[in-house]
């Protein structure tokens, strides 16, 4: 699941295990500074502020999942990620 508040420039992504990570608009690789809620993204997890991990290097894998999309009727897509090296 991807959420994003364009006014604040912050969002969250959820990996396939259900862990949630925050990201800033500057972490979006294509420079768009915006990701629509529910968009499936790939991302890297890196150590962040206050001992928490955050998502970086976000890349769009597919647009928001609709009723006939891969996520089913809820419209909530899962995000994938790459573990830090």
Buried (B, 14 or more C-beta within 10 A) or exposed (E): BBBBEEEEEBBBBBBEEEEEBBBBBEBBEEEEEEBEBBBBBBBBBEEBEEEEBBBBBBEBEEEBBEEEBEBEEEBBBBBBBEEEE
